[in-house]
């Protein structure tokens, strides 16, 4: 069994995390799944920015943990949740790094949502 590679963000693959200045609201199936003024924006290399929302500001009763997992050498092991009220489109719609690497430790206890798997992700 080979150990998972771990990489440190740097000039070739920058990662920046900053407080989101606006309110972020995520809805699925007419339900508010998350509503926060404490989101973080993660900017990684050339990927689009991602909003990370504190778990405390998400309705975890609407989420169902899935068996799906992935790995990022910069952030660590990633777990997923589905949103049953969203139907098949919302399977594995939410991801989280429960034990992120030190370089991105700020996203511990935060959730991110795939924009195409929820109805809306509003920045107000």
C-alpha positions as CSV (number, residue, x, y, z in Angstrom):
1,X,0.0,0.0,0.0
2,X,1.4,3.3,-1.1
3,X,1.1,6.4,1.1
4,X,-0.9,9.2,-0.3
5,X,1.2,12.1,-1.7
6,X,1.0,15.3,0.2
7,X,1.8,18.6,-1.5
8,X,2.3,22.1,-0.1
9,X,0.6,25.0,-1.9
10,X,3.1,27.4,-3.5
11,X,3.8,29.5,-6.6
12,X,3.1,26.5,-8.9
13,X,-0.2,25.7,-7.2
14,X,-1.4,28.6,-5.0
15,X,-4.2,28.3,-2.5
16,X,-5.6,31.4,-0.7
17,X,-8.4,31.4,1.8
18,X,-10.2,34.6,2.9
19,X,-13.4,35.6,4.5
20,X,-16.3,36.1,2.2
21,X,-17.7,39.6,2.5
22,X,-21.3,38.8,1.5
23,X,-24.0,36.5,2.9
24,X,-24.2,33.1,1.2
25,X,-27.5,31.2,1.0
26,X,-27.8,27.7,-0.6
27,X,-31.2,26.3,-1.5
28,X,-32.4,22.9,-2.8
29,X,-35.9,21.8,-3.5
30,X,-37.3,25.0,-2.0
31,X,-35.5,24.5,1.3
32,X,-32.7,26.6,2.7
33,X,-29.8,24.2,3.2
34,X,-27.3,26.8,4.4
35,X,-27.4,30.5,5.3
36,X,-24.3,32.3,6.5
37,X,-22.4,35.5,6.8
38,X,-19.2,33.6,7.8
39,X,-18.3,31.8,4.6
40,X,-14.7,31.5,3.4
41,X,-13.7,31.8,-0.2
42,X,-11.0,29.4,-1.3
43,X,-9.1,30.2,-4.4
44,X,-6.9,27.4,-5.7
45,X,-4.6,27.6,-8.7
46,X,-6.7,28.2,-11.9
47,X,-10.0,26.7,-10.5
48,X,-13.1,28.9,-9.9
49,X,-13.4,30.2,-6.3
50,X,-15.3,28.0,-3.9
51,X,-17.4,29.1,-1.0
52,X,-16.9,27.1,2.2
53,X,-19.8,27.4,4.7
54,X,-19.5,26.6,8.4
55,X,-21.4,23.4,9.3
56,X,-23.1,25.4,12.1
57,X,-24.8,27.5,9.5
58,X,-26.0,24.5,7.4
59,X,-29.2,22.4,8.1
60,X,-27.4,19.1,8.6
61,X,-30.7,17.3,8.9
62,X,-31.2,17.9,5.1
63,X,-27.9,16.2,4.3
64,X,-27.1,12.5,4.1
65,X,-23.6,11.3,4.3
66,X,-22.6,9.2,1.3
67,X,-19.9,6.5,0.9
68,X,-18.2,8.6,-1.8
69,X,-14.7,9.9,-1.0
70,X,-11.9,11.6,-2.9
71,X,-8.4,12.8,-2.1
72,X,-6.6,16.0,-2.8
73,X,-2.8,16.1,-2.3
74,X,-3.1,19.8,-1.2
75,X,-6.1,19.5,1.1
76,X,-6.4,15.8,2.2
77,X,-9.2,13.3,2.3
78,X,-12.6,14.5,1.3
79,X,-16.0,13.2,2.4
80,X,-19.3,13.8,0.7
81,X,-23.0,14.4,1.5
82,X,-26.1,14.1,-0.7
83,X,-29.2,16.3,-0.3
84,X,-32.2,14.0,-0.7
85,X,-34.7,16.8,-1.3
86,X,-32.8,17.6,-4.5
87,X,-33.3,14.1,-6.0
88,X,-30.7,12.4,-8.2
89,X,-29.1,15.8,-9.2
90,X,-28.1,16.4,-5.6
91,X,-26.2,13.1,-5.0
92,X,-22.7,13.9,-3.6
93,X,-23.6,17.7,-3.9
94,X,-21.6,18.6,-0.8
95,X,-18.0,18.0,0.1
96,X,-16.0,18.6,3.2
97,X,-12.4,18.1,4.5
98,X,-12.9,16.9,8.0
99,X,-9.1,16.7,8.8
100,X,-7.6,19.0,6.2
101,X,-3.8,19.5,5.9
102,X,-2.3,22.3,7.9
103,X,-2.0,24.6,4.9
104,X,-5.8,24.7,4.6
105,X,-6.8,24.1,8.2
106,X,-9.2,27.0,8.1
107,X,-11.7,24.9,6.1
108,X,-12.1,22.3,8.9
109,X,-15.8,22.1,9.9
110,X,-16.8,23.8,6.7
111,X,-18.9,22.5,3.7
112,X,-18.8,23.3,0.0
113,X,-21.6,22.8,-2.5
114,X,-21.4,22.0,-6.2
115,X,-23.3,24.9,-7.8
116,X,-24.8,22.7,-10.5
117,X,-26.2,20.3,-7.9
118,X,-28.2,22.8,-5.9
119,X,-31.0,25.2,-7.0
120,X,-29.2,28.4,-6.0
121,X,-26.1,29.6,-4.2
122,X,-26.8,33.3,-3.6
123,X,-24.3,36.0,-2.6
124,X,-26.3,38.9,-1.0
